[in-house]
Amino acid sequence: KLLIIGGVVLVCLGIIWYLFGDKLGWIGNLPGDIKVEKENSGFYFPITTMILLSIIVSLVMAIMRRFF
């Protein structure tokens, strides 16, 4: 049951990203995201984006636990 709900949530997030991807360009480009690009290689570590997403997911989970 939990796996099906997780799959549905991922599909919904994918549809949102597909439809509104051009308006969500700031995700991954926040100040604090580490981006190193060389001539033939690159390294990208979106630390600020991960922290922000973690806070949002934690708040949503806390709200869901309170109501259900």
Secondary structure, DSSP 8 states (H G I E B T S, - for coil): -HHHHHHHHHHHHHHHHHHHTTTTTTTT-STT-EEEE-SS-EEEE-HHHHHHHHHHHHHHHHHHHHH-
